[in-house]
Amino acid sequence: MNKCLLLLLLFAQSLQLAAVQLPLPPKTQLTQVTERALVKGMNLQISQFESTLSVAEVVSFYQNLWPEKSIVTEFSPWTMVGSRSAQQFYNVQVQPQRRGSWGYLSVSDLPKQLQQGVFGKSTKQLQLPAMSGSQLIDQQRHQDLLNTSKTWVLRNSYSVDANSQYYLNYYLQRGWKLLQDTRGSGLKVRVLLLGKAGQSVSFSVRADNGQSEIVANLIKGKIVGE
């Protein structure tokens, strides 16, 4: 699981405390470390890194570290690779820069919290279509000079195919165009990407302990100078 819960503290004040205990690829160094934080009952710790390696090389390093246990997703400009154990979720979030790449490492006890039923809010006020009975795990809003993005994490008891078809039907019926669908690719997660009039929405859907986990990301682009 997820990836996007990391975004909660990306702009938090950095404190020089113990770094996230994840191996670093070669030619990579930590640049700042956040304190261990308690977010909605979840323990979360984040470190920022810079590397002379490319995004693909960083992702490959962690895929090799977590063989058959990693999931890679794209939320431009970020590439995320994550892995979970019974008690912890590990996530690497990376994007390119002029000489290599940079990003964040995080460790949380989200799997433990999910097992204990800590998360799960009503989706009645959710500004995103969702199948009946879905639980909202987290939602975020981010803005920069060019884009405004919103990210949601949901869970429900429907299959990956059922969730994927639900979102395909919803958006295609409203004039959106399907830009990418990883169905049949052999990946552990199904990714949908749709676009319409300067907007894009992506869905990352995967099976998890008899349920489905959905990460949705909506991006609205701006015109420079407006």
C-alpha positions, -999 to +999 in steps of 0.1 A: +000+000+000+004+032-005+025+055-017+004+086-015+001+087+023+038+097+020+027+131+006+012+142+040+046+154+053+067+162+022+068+199+032+071+194+069+100+211+087+131+188+086+147+177+119+180+159+122+169+126+137+175+090+129+171+084+092+146+060+077+162+025+079+162+017+042+193+008+022+205+035-002+215+028-038+251+037-047+259+073-055+230+084-033+229+104-001+203+116+024+198+154+024+172+158+052+152+138+076+119+144+092+109+135+127+089+104+134+054+117+132+020+103+143-005+109+114-041+097+120-028+071+143-001+059+119+036+062+127+054+077+097+091+086+091+105+102+060+140+110+046+148+130+015+176+118-008+196+129-039+213+106-063+234+108-095+215+077-106+186+080-130+150+074-118+150+040-136+182+030-118+168+039-084+136+021-090+155-010-102+176-010-071+145-012-049+128-037-071+159-060-067+158-053-029+121-064-028+119-092-055+083-102-061+071-079-033+073-045-049+047-024-067+057+004-091+032+032-099+035+065-119+020+097-107+039+123-129+064+136-121+068+109-094+076+073-098+069+053-067+080+018-057+067+003-025+067-029-005+049-041+026+056-066+054+031-078+080+038-047+101+053-020+079+050-003+045+082+009+027+079+035+000+104+052-024+092+082-043+116+096-069+116+121-098+143+133-122+165+163-118+193+179-138+220+155-127+203+123-116+172+121-094+159+130-060+130+119-038+118+105-005+120+073+015+093+065+040+085+038+065+051+035+082+031+010+103+001+013+080-004-025+076-007-028+113-031+001+116-053-014+088-054-047+105-066-030+137-093-011+118-079+024+126-087+038+092-118+040+072-140+072+068-173+077+050-172+085+013-205+104+014-187+138+010-160+124-013-154+144-045-146+113-064-169+085-077-167+054-055-183+020-055-209+014-027-193+005+006-159+020-002-139+034+027-118+065+024-084+059+039-067+092+030-070+122+008-046+150-002-045+182-022-013+196-037-007+227-058+023+241-077+027+268-104+014+245-132-009+219-116-034+213-089-037+176-079-058+156-056-051+122-043-074+097-027-068+062-012-099+039-010-106+003+000-136-019-007-146-055-010-150-056-048-125-072-072-097-053-091-116-059-124-149-047-109-133-015-096-115-009-128-146-014-150-166+009-127-141+038-133-138+031-170-176+032-174-179+063-152-153+084-171-158+071-206-195+079-204-186+115-195-163+121-225-129+111-210-104+092-232-086+061-221-048+068-224-035+037-206-047+004-192-023-022-179-048-050-179-032-083-190+003-069-185+012-093-157+017-065-132+003-069-096-015-036-099-039-024-126-033+012-137-058+033-156-050+067-171-077+089-186-077+124-199-100+152-208-096+190-216-063+196-197-072+172-169-059+137-162-070+111-137-052+079-129-063+048-108-040+023-093-060-008-082-046-038-065-059-068-045-050-067-008-061-094+018-094-101+001-102-064-006-091-039-033-071-008-026-075+021-050-052+051-053-068+079-074-049+109-086-066+138-104-045+165-120-057+198-134-032+218-155-029+255-156-020+280-184+012+298-175+005+335-170-031+331-160 
